[in-house]
Amino acid sequence: MNASEARQLPLQGLKVLELGQLIAGPFATKLLGEFGADVIKIEPPGTGDPLRKWRMLEEGTSLWWHVQTRNKRSVALDLRSEEGQKLVRQLAAEADVVVENFRPGTLDSWGLGWKALSKLNPRLIMVHISGYGQTGPYRDKPGFGVIGEAMGGLRYLTGQPGEPSVRVGVSIGDSLSALYAVIGTLLAIQERNRSGLGQEIDVALYESVFAMMESLLPEFDASGQVREPSGSALPGITPSNAYRCQGGDYVLIAGNGDSIFKRLMSVIGREDLANDPVLAHNDGRSQQAEMIDTAIQAWTEERPRDAILQALDDARVPAGYPYTAKDIAFDPHYVAREMIQTFTRPNGKPLKVPGVLPKLSATPGRIGDGGPTLGQHTDDVLDELGIDHETRAKLRQAGII
């Protein structure tokens, strides 16, 4: 990226200090970095962020690492040492944003909490991401994404009725929290533009999931009804389900719009259902969901998947099928929208990675480089703080950097 392109990034000039690890905090800073923020990632010397060793590894480094940590500068620094804490305070004094996802109170015990850092830098915005938030009776309990998904109500609903719940196949609780962290950061920057002051942002994993649960709570409050697992169906929104095809494949059909439902019924040869006034609107259809699903299933199971999708596409009925990684990698729509991009790793090998979201017309984000090696930018960052070579050598010898 040349200098003129760099100047077009909307967060250019924003300095972000990342004190988190694994998923939620680093995912939030990844998003900020993609739009131009200078993200300085603090990692423990010797081991680094545990994500470096998560999921599939190549040459000892996680392939996930090249997505989660792109556009960041890695500084290997021992936060538990007094000298390391002093250096973090110097970095925070010049930062716009600090993002951390330690257990509440941890940074305070190191003299790196909000009260200490905001005194050094009143314009600082500090983002906390934790399992249960910075207050409340569960504040000090450890919490990972899967626990937030469970407490937030999502895990109870996943799976088939009467069977153990299953987890979503990705760390959705962490990722949702990261999105709320980024939203909060941008809101706080806007407020700082008016007031000149920073503030704290408190994001809890379980709350980020709970916020996605639509009408779950008001339905219980109004009727005492507890929503139960429903497999691939979407209760109260009909028809929207997975249907078996000839040969054992599945298609997903969302025919729950009133006019879409009529077109769907015409495609499957059920004009009687298309014209039934009882089924004209969603509330009536939801009372007959099993009957409608049975009718659709009778049609799909006699046809191959591709023929079903073509017929529904011709009728303008939303339909699809569960994509695998291979399906995604070779899908022309993904490619056309630049959602699959390739960068070259330090070993010279190309690697396909997800593109950048959201898509901005005038100031789009960047893919940039893959994840840095541990401590790759330590000397550069400390040099910017005015830490001379001799001092850095002593810190390195002591294992602090």
Disulfide bonds with the S-S distance in Angstrom:
none
